[in-house]
Amino acid sequence: MIKQEIMDILHRARINGWLMEPEAKRVFALAGLPVPRFAWAADLQESLQHAARIGYPLVAKVVSPAVVHKSEVDGVGVGIADESQLRTFYERVSGLPGFAGLLIEEMAAGMELIAGAKLDFQFGLIILLGIGGISVEVYDDVAIRMAPICPADVEMMLRELKGEKLLSGFRGKPAVNREKLVRVLVDFAALVQEMVPYIASIDLNPLLCSGEECIIADARIMLGEVFVRTGGPDTSFVR
């Protein structure tokens, strides 16, 4: 059963048709999935206050219903070291269309993976896992399964990836915590199954995995057409 607070977030997002990153991360946090410490700041003063609490260096991202792909508008600042750099970033992005503040969050590190979910009219809910970041568009190194999935399914997906050896440590780089990666994907798939009547797709890119943890570093949730239009669930998919 989806928590009422999650449903409230989904309904508020109907006006845009998708959940902006702070909204998506709040959904995942409420569901117990790992996200960085973050805050949504409406203006510069709030940005500075949240940054002081979270601590530098940090990541700042533009929040706007008109900006679906932040990288295309240079809307992500990584490794912001102090108040001066945060002010400069804010001044640069605050003029973007639909500007609704900044997402301020702690730095996370690890290998970039991508996870996602999509509703297919023939197969139903599909779960995806692959090598993430910009590499996903270059190598198309992904594995898919139909939901529901279990830990054994995730292990099989990992073995299908051409870049699987990168997960085990490659040329001196630390190995990914495979157990936590499996747990995150299983829990993510379980949450998405409950959200099927309300969503069209979800992207986690990147999902940052290190030897200690796997964290959802960026996320986007696209809402389903029926839910956006009527506010009611889409019952066309068998759950």
Secondary structure, 3 states (H helix, E strand, C coil): CCCHHHHHHHHHHHHCCEECHHHHHHHHHHCCCCCCCEEEECCHHHHHHHHHHHCCCEEEEECCCCCCCHHHHCCEEEEECCHHHHHHHHHHHCCCCCCCCEEEEECCCCEEEEEEEEEECCCEEEEEEEECCCHHHHHCCEEEEECCCCHHHHHHHHHHCCCHHHHCCCCCCCCCCHHHHHHHHHHHHHHHHHHCCCEEEEEEEEEEECCCCEEECCEEEEECHHHHHHCCCCCCCCC
